[in-house]
Amino acid sequence: MNFVMILLMIIGGAVGIITSLYILISLPAIIIWKIYRKFRYGYPLTR
């Protein structure tokens, strides 16, 4: 394999890992934040 193809595979893999970690962390954080606001301020969960 040539160097450019290996470099593209490394960059693509890193981008996939970063986006997966972002979703893994942000989705539960948003749900917890919405539940907190529901009990603290009485906001609806859908806002």
mmCIF file of the N, C-alpha and C atoms, coordinates in Angstrom:
data_MODEL
# 
_entry.id   MODEL 
# 
loop_
_atom_site.group_PDB 
_atom_site.id 
_atom_site.type_symbol 
_atom_site.label_atom_id 
_atom_site.label_alt_id 
_atom_site.label_comp_id 
_atom_site.label_asym_id 
_atom_site.label_entity_id 
_atom_site.label_seq_id 
_atom_site.pdbx_PDB_ins_code 
_atom_site.Cartn_x 
_atom_site.Cartn_y 
_atom_site.Cartn_z 
_atom_site.occupancy 
_atom_site.B_iso_or_equiv 
_atom_site.pdbx_formal_charge 
_atom_site.auth_seq_id 
_atom_site.auth_comp_id 
_atom_site.auth_asym_id 
_atom_site.auth_atom_id 
_atom_site.pdbx_PDB_model_num 
ATOM 1   N N  . MET A 1 1  ? 0.844   -1.189 0.000  1.00 0.00 ? 1  MET A N  1 
ATOM 2   C CA . MET A 1 1  ? 0.000   0.000  0.000  1.00 0.00 ? 1  MET A CA 1 
ATOM 3   C C  . MET A 1 1  ? 0.883   1.243  0.000  1.00 0.00 ? 1  MET A C  1 
ATOM 4   N N  . ASN A 1 2  ? 0.397   2.254  -0.626 1.00 0.00 ? 2  ASN A N  1 
ATOM 5   C CA . ASN A 1 2  ? 1.198   3.470  -0.645 1.00 0.00 ? 2  ASN A CA 1 
ATOM 6   C C  . ASN A 1 2  ? 0.923   4.325  0.593  1.00 0.00 ? 2  ASN A C  1 
ATOM 7   N N  . PHE A 1 3  ? 1.768   5.307  0.759  1.00 0.00 ? 3  PHE A N  1 
ATOM 8   C CA . PHE A 1 3  ? 1.733   6.141  1.958  1.00 0.00 ? 3  PHE A CA 1 
ATOM 9   C C  . PHE A 1 3  ? 0.440   6.949  2.056  1.00 0.00 ? 3  PHE A C  1 
ATOM 10  N N  . VAL A 1 4  ? -0.063  7.464  0.943  1.00 0.00 ? 4  VAL A N  1 
ATOM 11  C CA . VAL A 1 4  ? -1.265  8.298  0.956  1.00 0.00 ? 4  VAL A CA 1 
ATOM 12  C C  . VAL A 1 4  ? -2.477  7.488  1.414  1.00 0.00 ? 4  VAL A C  1 
ATOM 13  N N  . MET A 1 5  ? -2.574  6.251  0.946  1.00 0.00 ? 5  MET A N  1 
ATOM 14  C CA . MET A 1 5  ? -3.705  5.409  1.333  1.00 0.00 ? 5  MET A CA 1 
ATOM 15  C C  . MET A 1 5  ? -3.668  5.102  2.838  1.00 0.00 ? 5  MET A C  1 
ATOM 16  N N  . ILE A 1 6  ? -2.505  4.826  3.362  1.00 0.00 ? 6  ILE A N  1 
ATOM 17  C CA . ILE A 1 6  ? -2.374  4.569  4.805  1.00 0.00 ? 6  ILE A CA 1 
ATOM 18  C C  . ILE A 1 6  ? -2.727  5.826  5.596  1.00 0.00 ? 6  ILE A C  1 
ATOM 19  N N  . LEU A 1 7  ? -2.279  6.970  5.121  1.00 0.00 ? 7  LEU A N  1 
ATOM 20  C CA . LEU A 1 7  ? -2.585  8.228  5.806  1.00 0.00 ? 7  LEU A CA 1 
ATOM 21  C C  . LEU A 1 7  ? -4.092  8.498  5.803  1.00 0.00 ? 7  LEU A C  1 
ATOM 22  N N  . LEU A 1 8  ? -4.757  8.255  4.687  1.00 0.00 ? 8  LEU A N  1 
ATOM 23  C CA . LEU A 1 8  ? -6.207  8.441  4.624  1.00 0.00 ? 8  LEU A CA 1 
ATOM 24  C C  . LEU A 1 8  ? -6.940  7.473  5.550  1.00 0.00 ? 8  LEU A C  1 
ATOM 25  N N  . MET A 1 9  ? -6.454  6.256  5.662  1.00 0.00 ? 9  MET A N  1 
ATOM 26  C CA . MET A 1 9  ? -7.081  5.286  6.575  1.00 0.00 ? 9  MET A CA 1 
ATOM 27  C C  . MET A 1 9  ? -6.924  5.731  8.024  1.00 0.00 ? 9  MET A C  1 
ATOM 28  N N  . ILE A 1 10 ? -5.769  6.254  8.376  1.00 0.00 ? 10 ILE A N  1 
ATOM 29  C CA . ILE A 1 10 ? -5.546  6.722  9.757  1.00 0.00 ? 10 ILE A CA 1 
ATOM 30  C C  . ILE A 1 10 ? -6.438  7.922  10.065 1.00 0.00 ? 10 ILE A C  1 
ATOM 31  N N  . ILE A 1 11 ? -6.515  8.875  9.135  1.00 0.00 ? 11 ILE A N  1 
ATOM 32  C CA . ILE A 1 11 ? -7.348  10.063 9.352  1.00 0.00 ? 11 ILE A CA 1 
ATOM 33  C C  . ILE A 1 11 ? -8.822  9.670  9.435  1.00 0.00 ? 11 ILE A C  1 
ATOM 34  N N  . GLY A 1 12 ? -9.265  8.801  8.533  1.00 0.00 ? 12 GLY A N  1 
ATOM 35  C CA . GLY A 1 12 ? -10.658 8.365  8.556  1.00 0.00 ? 12 GLY A CA 1 
ATOM 36  C C  . GLY A 1 12 ? -11.016 7.620  9.828  1.00 0.00 ? 12 GLY A C  1 
ATOM 37  N N  . GLY A 1 13 ? -10.118 6.765  10.289 1.00 0.00 ? 13 GLY A N  1 
ATOM 38  C CA . GLY A 1 13 ? -10.353 6.047  11.543 1.00 0.00 ? 13 GLY A CA 1 
ATOM 39  C C  . GLY A 1 13 ? -10.411 6.983  12.734 1.00 0.00 ? 13 GLY A C  1 
ATOM 40  N N  . ALA A 1 14 ? -9.524  7.977  12.755 1.00 0.00 ? 14 ALA A N  1 
ATOM 41  C CA . ALA A 1 14 ? -9.510  8.937  13.864 1.00 0.00 ? 14 ALA A CA 1 
ATOM 42  C C  . ALA A 1 14 ? -10.789 9.764  13.883 1.00 0.00 ? 14 ALA A C  1 
ATOM 43  N N  . VAL A 1 15 ? -11.250 10.196 12.715 1.00 0.00 ? 15 VAL A N  1 
ATOM 44  C CA . VAL A 1 15 ? -12.492 10.975 12.647 1.00 0.00 ? 15 VAL A CA 1 
ATOM 45  C C  . VAL A 1 15 ? -13.671 10.130 13.118 1.00 0.00 ? 15 VAL A C  1 
ATOM 46  N N  . GLY A 1 16 ? -13.707 8.864  12.734 1.00 0.00 ? 16 GLY A N  1 
ATOM 47  C CA . GLY A 1 16 ? -14.788 7.978  13.181 1.00 0.00 ? 16 GLY A CA 1 
ATOM 48  C C  . GLY A 1 16 ? -14.775 7.777  14.682 1.00 0.00 ? 16 GLY A C  1 
ATOM 49  N N  . ILE A 1 17 ? -13.608 7.615  15.261 1.00 0.00 ? 17 ILE A N  1 
ATOM 50  C CA . ILE A 1 17 ? -13.508 7.428  16.712 1.00 0.00 ? 17 ILE A CA 1 
ATOM 51  C C  . ILE A 1 17 ? -13.933 8.697  17.450 1.00 0.00 ? 17 ILE A C  1 
ATOM 52  N N  . ILE A 1 18 ? -13.498 9.843  16.943 1.00 0.00 ? 18 ILE A N  1 
ATOM 53  C CA . ILE A 1 18 ? -13.834 11.110 17.608 1.00 0.00 ? 18 ILE A CA 1 
ATOM 54  C C  . ILE A 1 18 ? -15.342 11.363 17.566 1.00 0.00 ? 18 ILE A C  1 
ATOM 55  N N  . THR A 1 19 ? -15.962 11.140 16.418 1.00 0.00 ? 19 THR A N  1 
ATOM 56  C CA . THR A 1 19 ? -17.405 11.388 16.343 1.00 0.00 ? 19 THR A CA 1 
ATOM 57  C C  . THR A 1 19 ? -18.189 10.390 17.197 1.00 0.00 ? 19 THR A C  1 
ATOM 58  N N  . SER A 1 20 ? -17.723 9.154  17.262 1.00 0.00 ? 20 SER A N  1 
ATOM 59  C CA . SER A 1 20 ? -18.395 8.165  18.108 1.00 0.00 ? 20 SER A CA 1 
ATOM 60  C C  . SER A 1 20 ? -18.288 8.540  19.585 1.00 0.00 ? 20 SER A C  1 
ATOM 61  N N  . LEU A 1 21 ? -17.127 8.993  20.007 1.00 0.00 ? 21 LEU A N  1 
ATOM 62  C CA . LEU A 1 21 ? -16.956 9.416  21.397 1.00 0.00 ? 21 LEU A CA 1 
ATOM 63  C C  . LEU A 1 21 ? -17.808 10.639 21.712 1.00 0.00 ? 21 LEU A C  1 
ATOM 64  N N  . TYR A 1 22 ? -17.912 11.563 20.766 1.00 0.00 ? 22 TYR A N  1 
ATOM 65  C CA . TYR A 1 22 ? -18.747 12.749 20.978 1.00 0.00 ? 22 TYR A CA 1 
ATOM 66  C C  . TYR A 1 22 ? -20.205 12.353 21.204 1.00 0.00 ? 22 TYR A C  1 
ATOM 67  N N  . ILE A 1 23 ? -20.713 11.466 20.368 1.00 0.00 ? 23 ILE A N  1 
ATOM 68  C CA . ILE A 1 23 ? -22.103 11.021 20.524 1.00 0.00 ? 23 ILE A CA 1 
ATOM 69  C C  . ILE A 1 23 ? -22.273 10.260 21.830 1.00 0.00 ? 23 ILE A C  1 
ATOM 70  N N  . LEU A 1 24 ? -21.299 9.415  22.167 1.00 0.00 ? 24 LEU A N  1 
ATOM 71  C CA . LEU A 1 24 ? -21.372 8.613  23.386 1.00 0.00 ? 24 LEU A CA 1 
ATOM 72  C C  . LEU A 1 24 ? -21.418 9.494  24.632 1.00 0.00 ? 24 LEU A C  1 
ATOM 73  N N  . ILE A 1 25 ? -20.732 10.620 24.604 1.00 0.00 ? 25 ILE A N  1 
ATOM 74  C CA . ILE A 1 25 ? -20.678 11.504 25.780 1.00 0.00 ? 25 ILE A CA 1 
ATOM 75  C C  . ILE A 1 25 ? -21.818 12.523 25.769 1.00 0.00 ? 25 ILE A C  1 
ATOM 76  N N  . SER A 1 26 ? -22.118 13.094 24.605 1.00 0.00 ? 26 SER A N  1 
ATOM 77  C CA . SER A 1 26 ? -23.067 14.205 24.579 1.00 0.00 ? 26 SER A CA 1 
ATOM 78  C C  . SER A 1 26 ? -24.518 13.767 24.736 1.00 0.00 ? 26 SER A C  1 
ATOM 79  N N  . LEU A 1 27 ? -24.889 12.626 24.204 1.00 0.00 ? 27 LEU A N  1 
ATOM 80  C CA . LEU A 1 27 ? -26.295 12.214 24.286 1.00 0.00 ? 27 LEU A CA 1 
ATOM 81  C C  . LEU A 1 27 ? -26.745 11.995 25.739 1.00 0.00 ? 27 LEU A C  1 
ATOM 82  N N  . PRO A 1 28 ? -26.009 11.222 26.558 1.00 0.00 ? 28 PRO A N  1 
ATOM 83  C CA . PRO A 1 28 ? -26.431 11.112 27.963 1.00 0.00 ? 28 PRO A CA 1 
ATOM 84  C C  . PRO A 1 28 ? -26.355 12.451 28.710 1.00 0.00 ? 28 PRO A C  1 
ATOM 85  N N  . ALA A 1 29 ? -25.383 13.299 28.358 1.00 0.00 ? 29 ALA A N  1 
ATOM 86  C CA . ALA A 1 29 ? -25.272 14.599 29.033 1.00 0.00 ? 29 ALA A CA 1 
ATOM 87  C C  . ALA A 1 29 ? -26.491 15.462 28.748 1.00 0.00 ? 29 ALA A C  1 
ATOM 88  N N  . ILE A 1 30 ? -26.973 15.457 27.519 1.00 0.00 ? 30 ILE A N  1 
ATOM 89  C CA . ILE A 1 30 ? -28.156 16.248 27.173 1.00 0.00 ? 30 ILE A CA 1 
ATOM 90  C C  . ILE A 1 30 ? -29.385 15.699 27.886 1.00 0.00 ? 30 ILE A C  1 
ATOM 91  N N  . ILE A 1 31 ? -29.529 14.395 27.951 1.00 0.00 ? 31 ILE A N  1 
ATOM 92  C CA . ILE A 1 31 ? -30.682 13.795 28.624 1.00 0.00 ? 31 ILE A CA 1 
ATOM 93  C C  . ILE A 1 31 ? -30.663 14.130 30.113 1.00 0.00 ? 31 ILE A C  1 
ATOM 94  N N  . ILE A 1 32 ? -29.501 14.028 30.742 1.00 0.00 ? 32 ILE A N  1 
ATOM 95  C CA . ILE A 1 32 ? -29.373 14.367 32.173 1.00 0.00 ? 32 ILE A CA 1 
ATOM 96  C C  . ILE A 1 32 ? -29.672 15.847 32.393 1.00 0.00 ? 32 ILE A C  1 
ATOM 97  N N  . TRP A 1 33 ? -29.165 16.710 31.493 1.00 0.00 ? 33 TRP A N  1 
ATOM 98  C CA . TRP A 1 33 ? -29.410 18.147 31.613 1.00 0.00 ? 33 TRP A CA 1 
ATOM 99  C C  . TRP A 1 33 ? -30.900 18.468 31.503 1.00 0.00 ? 33 TRP A C  1 
ATOM 100 N N  . LYS A 1 34 ? -31.594 17.812 30.585 1.00 0.00 ? 34 LYS A N  1 
ATOM 101 C CA . LYS A 1 34 ? -33.028 18.058 30.423 1.00 0.00 ? 34 LYS A CA 1 
ATOM 102 C C  . LYS A 1 34 ? -33.810 17.571 31.637 1.00 0.00 ? 34 LYS A C  1 
ATOM 103 N N  . ILE A 1 35 ? -33.445 16.439 32.209 1.00 0.00 ? 35 ILE A N  1 
ATOM 104 C CA . ILE A 1 35 ? -34.115 15.939 33.412 1.00 0.00 ? 35 ILE A CA 1 
ATOM 105 C C  . ILE A 1 35 ? -33.857 16.886 34.586 1.00 0.00 ? 35 ILE A C  1 
ATOM 106 N N  . TYR A 1 36 ? -32.628 17.388 34.692 1.00 0.00 ? 36 TYR A N  1 
ATOM 107 C CA . TYR A 1 36 ? -32.297 18.344 35.748 1.00 0.00 ? 36 TYR A CA 1 
ATOM 108 C C  . TYR A 1 36 ? -33.150 19.608 35.628 1.00 0.00 ? 36 TYR A C  1 
ATOM 109 N N  . ARG A 1 37 ? -33.260 20.144 34.410 1.00 0.00 ? 37 ARG A N  1 
ATOM 110 C CA . ARG A 1 37 ? -34.075 21.342 34.210 1.00 0.00 ? 37 ARG A CA 1 
ATOM 111 C C  . ARG A 1 37 ? -35.543 21.070 34.482 1.00 0.00 ? 37 ARG A C  1 
ATOM 112 N N  . LYS A 1 38 ? -36.005 19.860 34.200 1.00 0.00 ? 38 LYS A N  1 
ATOM 113 C CA . LYS A 1 38 ? -37.408 19.506 34.458 1.00 0.00 ? 38 LYS A CA 1 
ATOM 114 C C  . LYS A 1 38 ? -37.713 19.598 35.946 1.00 0.00 ? 38 LYS A C  1 
ATOM 115 N N  . PHE A 1 39 ? -36.834 19.033 36.765 1.00 0.00 ? 39 PHE A N  1 
ATOM 116 C CA . PHE A 1 39 ? -37.090 19.034 38.208 1.00 0.00 ? 39 PHE A CA 1 
ATOM 117 C C  . PHE A 1 39 ? -36.744 20.364 38.856 1.00 0.00 ? 39 PHE A C  1 
ATOM 118 N N  . ARG A 1 40 ? -35.719 21.053 38.368 1.00 0.00 ? 40 ARG A N  1 
ATOM 119 C CA . ARG A 1 40 ? -35.284 22.292 38.988 1.00 0.00 ? 40 ARG A CA 1 
ATOM 120 C C  . ARG A 1 40 ? -36.198 23.473 38.623 1.00 0.00 ? 40 ARG A C  1 
ATOM 121 N N  . TYR A 1 41 ? -36.525 23.604 37.325 1.00 0.00 ? 41 TYR A N  1 
ATOM 122 C CA . TYR A 1 41 ? -37.256 24.774 36.865 1.00 0.00 ? 41 TYR A CA 1 
ATOM 123 C C  . TYR A 1 41 ? -38.644 24.463 36.325 1.00 0.00 ? 41 TYR A C  1 
ATOM 124 N N  . GLY A 1 42 ? -38.975 23.208 36.147 1.00 0.00 ? 42 GLY A N  1 
ATOM 125 C CA . GLY A 1 42 ? -40.271 22.837 35.656 1.00 0.00 ? 42 GLY A CA 1 
ATOM 126 C C  . GLY A 1 42 ? -40.426 22.951 34.147 1.00 0.00 ? 42 GLY A C  1 
ATOM 127 N N  . TYR A 1 43 ? -39.311 23.054 33.402 1.00 0.00 ? 43 TYR A N  1 
ATOM 128 C CA . TYR A 1 43 ? -39.377 23.122 31.938 1.00 0.00 ? 43 TYR A CA 1 
ATOM 129 C C  . TYR A 1 43 ? -39.827 21.784 31.379 1.00 0.00 ? 43 TYR A C  1 
ATOM 130 N N  . PRO A 1 44 ? -40.532 21.788 30.267 1.00 0.00 ? 44 PRO A N  1 
ATOM 131 C CA . PRO A 1 44 ? -40.888 20.497 29.641 1.00 0.00 ? 44 PRO A CA 1 
ATOM 132 C C  . PRO A 1 44 ? -39.643 19.839 29.040 1.00 0.00 ? 44 PRO A C  1 
ATOM 133 N N  . LEU A 1 45 ? -39.659 18.521 28.944 1.00 0.00 ? 45 LEU A N  1 
ATOM 134 C CA . LEU A 1 45 ? -38.509 17.789 28.410 1.00 0.00 ? 45 LEU A CA 1 
ATOM 135 C C  . LEU A 1 45 ? -38.313 18.016 26.920 1.00 0.00 ? 45 LEU A C  1 
ATOM 136 N N  . THR A 1 46 ? -39.357 18.446 26.233 1.00 0.00 ? 46 THR A N  1 
ATOM 137 C CA . THR A 1 46 ? -39.268 18.587 24.786 1.00 0.00 ? 46 THR A CA 1 
ATOM 138 C C  . THR A 1 46 ? -38.819 19.974 24.344 1.00 0.00 ? 46 THR A C  1 
ATOM 139 N N  . ARG A 1 47 ? -38.469 20.846 25.257 1.00 0.00 ? 47 ARG A N  1 
ATOM 140 C CA . ARG A 1 47 ? -38.058 22.192 24.872 1.00 0.00 ? 47 ARG A CA 1 
ATOM 141 C C  . ARG A 1 47 ? -36.577 22.344 24.912 1.00 0.00 ? 47 ARG A C  1 
# 
